[in-house]
Amino acid sequence: MTMARFLFASMPIEGHSASPLSIMDRLLSTGHDVTWLSGAAYADRAARLGVRHVPLDRWTDLSTYDDPFDAFPHLRGLRGANLIRTAFRDVFVAEAGGQFHDIEAALEDFPADVIVADGLVFGARLAAERHGIPYAGIGDGPYAITDPEVPPFGPGLRHRPGALGRLRNRAFYAVIRRFFADVNAELTRVRVELGFPAEHPWVFDDMAAGALYLQGSVPGFEYPIQSLPANVRFVGALRPPIPADWVAPPWWRDLDGSWPVVHVTQGTIRPDPTELLLPTMEALADEDVLVVATTGGCDPSELGPLPPNARAASFIPYELLLARASAFVTNGGFIGTNLALHHGVPVIQVGRTEEKAEIGARIEHAGVGLRFGRRPSARRLRDAVHYVLTDRTVRGNVDSLSDQYQLHDAPTEAAALLVELASAHARAQDIAERSTLPA
């Protein structure tokens, strides 16, 4: 088709802002026009890609805070399920009004043919609905949809097949709907305030609504769904581009295959290295492995003296590091976990913060690693690493799943599907216009 215009909107959080970069890059390389509404901290990435960047105005820019809790201080005293529920309501759903207005303003200068956003940008779907523009979602988290065969999103329940599983799921759906009732009510409030009908899909189902939903995984990593909606396309692991200005650390040559490489990360929004980074390096200090830590939210100097078999950097492109890894110890970030499996790397997931319990449950379900709800002892962590490195069943499951991922090139597939969506919408508009012309 001729050039199409795509307006991307991303949650101003590192992982969610990394997920669309390679897709935007593919669209630009094939002659399309892209504008990106995202946090101020990501303006330099937009410039490197050649994407027009639009900063946030009425939508809270979390990228400008060293600690996200500074933007929502009332969340600090909450723990567990109450933290997840309140954060989901206030950080994501309640921000939909600001998101809507920022997207409306962006559309005035950039009349997009398609709006693209990650599922947590609820305001993007509203803006698309208001303007009659196709909306495409990017699934950069576990696929969450109400289905009798699938446990409800949130508590990290394992899939259980058969009648007993469906019975359990129905019971938990009733509990979850009560527990998240105020979150769903908040979405209703925002819709009504903006002049939309109050009726809408259940809040978790709404995340995957729209003309197209690009799920950044493969069916083998998700639970078996009885009836997959027609708008869902599995595109494989989302693969953020390697920054052109990235410089390998001096020790990069140590990753020459002499030792198994164990990569450890606790994500970009959890800066305390005592959660997972330091415990993993200490647990494996006497093992015949090379531990590579990426610190994300903290400076590597905060780790102090490292064991002889450990290396650390604030950032290393996942595409390069995981291609050299033999095991992945992580808090359970979705993009990292899927890229690890793409490269055939088993995963050890630790923790239940944010949506991580759901990712851990899928790792366990697929048999591609282990999960721990809380930090394991040094001995259990050592045993876990040894297990995923040596167990034949895990190796077979990882290789089989990797074969599924290797069939996909997410940036290319996603870009092609977005162009197809824009073309179909243009054809429909053309037919509609012709039908209104006088005979």
Sequence and secondary structure as in RCSB ss.txt:
>XXXX:A:sequence
MTMARFLFASMPIEGHSASPLSIMDRLLSTGHDVTWLSGAAYADRAARLGVRHVPLDRWTDLSTYDDPFDAFPHL
RGLRGANLIRTAFRDVFVAEAGGQFHDIEAALEDFPADVIVADGLVFGARLAAERHGIPYAGIGDGPYAITDPEV
PPFGPGLRHRPGALGRLRNRAFYAVIRRFFADVNAELTRVRVELGFPAEHPWVFDDMAAGALYLQGSVPGFEYPI
QSLPANVRFVGALRPPIPADWVAPPWWRDLDGSWPVVHVTQGTIRPDPTELLLPTMEALADEDVLVVATTGGCDP
SELGPLPPNARAASFIPYELLLARASAFVTNGGFIGTNLALHHGVPVIQVGRTEEKAEIGARIEHAGVGLRFGRR
PSARRLRDAVHYVLTDRTVRGNVDSLSDQYQLHDAPTEAAALLVELASAHARAQDIAERSTLPA
>XXXX:A:secstr
    EEEEE  SSHHHHHTTHHHHHHHHHTT EEEEE  GGGHHHHHHHT EEE  SSS  GGG SSGGGTSGGG
TT  HHHHHHHHIIIIIITTHHHHHHHHHHHHHHS  SEEEEETT HHHHHHHHHHT  EEEEE S     BTTB
  SSS      HHHHHHHHHHHHHHHHHHTHHHHHHHHHHHHHTT  S    HHHHTT SSEEEESS GGGS   
SS  TTEEE         TT    GGGGG SSSS EEEEE  SS   TTTTHHHHHHHTTTSSSEEEEE TTS G
GGG S  TTEEEES   HHHHGGG SEEEES  HHHHHHHHHTT  EEEE  STTHHHHHHHHHHHTSEEEESS 
  HHHHHHHHHHHHH HHHHHHHHHHHHHHHT  HHHHHHHHHHHHHHHHHHHHHHHHHHTS  
